Amino acid sequence: MRVIVMRDYPDHLGITIDNLLTEEYVLTGFYGDTGLEWVLEYRGTKDTTLLELALSEYILDTATVGTVGEYIRKSI
């Protein structure tokens, strides 16, 4: 699973996320240190390199993990 943590981004990038990933992802928002932040959990098989390039100025952290719990443990 690929986890991408981002600060808030413009609406057109939300459309880009949906167009590139289409399904098998979960996007969760919360208020963190930088204000509104988003956690994108992608469980599919598509390469996320283009997406990460499109979102690059908004990305705070990325990881490839087996579970979200594994990501949280790595972050602590």
N, C-alpha and C positions, 0 to 999 in steps of 0.2 A: 504494500500500500504506500502511496506517495502522500505526504502531508506537506502542505504549503500554508504558512502563516503569513498574512498580509495585513497591512494597514488599509483603511478604507480607500476604495478605488472608484473611478467614475463608472456610471451605469453602462456605458458601451463596452467596458471590459467584462461586465457580467454576461453580456450577450456573447462575447468571445469565448468565455469559459464554457457556456452551454453549447455553442457551436462546435468547439473542439472536442469536448468530452462527451457530450450528448446524454450520457447516463453513467451509472455506477460511481457517482460522486455525491458527497454531502458537503454543504457549505453552511457553517455555523458562525454567527456573529456574536461578539461579546465586547465589553469595554475593558481594555487593558491599559498598559502604561502609555501608549501613544494615542489613546482615544478609542474609537471604534476599530476593532480588529476582526479579521475573518480567518477561520481555519477551514481549509479545503482538504477533504479526505477523498482521495481517488483510488478506487479499488480495481480499475480496469487494466487493460493490457496496452493501451495506446501510450506512445512516448509523449511525455509532458514537456519536452524541451522548448517547443514553439510557444506553448502557453506560458512557460516560465520567462521566456524572453519578452513576451507581450506584457507580462505583469512585473517585470524586473524592478522597476522603480518603486513598487509597492510591497515587495516581498521582504519580510522580516526574518524568516527562517524556513528551511526546507529539510525534509528527511525522508528516507525510504525505510519503512518499518513493517513489522508483521502485524502489529495492532496499535491502536491509539494509546493504550496503556504503556506500551513500549516507548512510544514517542515522549510521553509525559515523563517517564523515568529517565530518559536520556537528557531531557531539558532541565531536570532538577539538579 
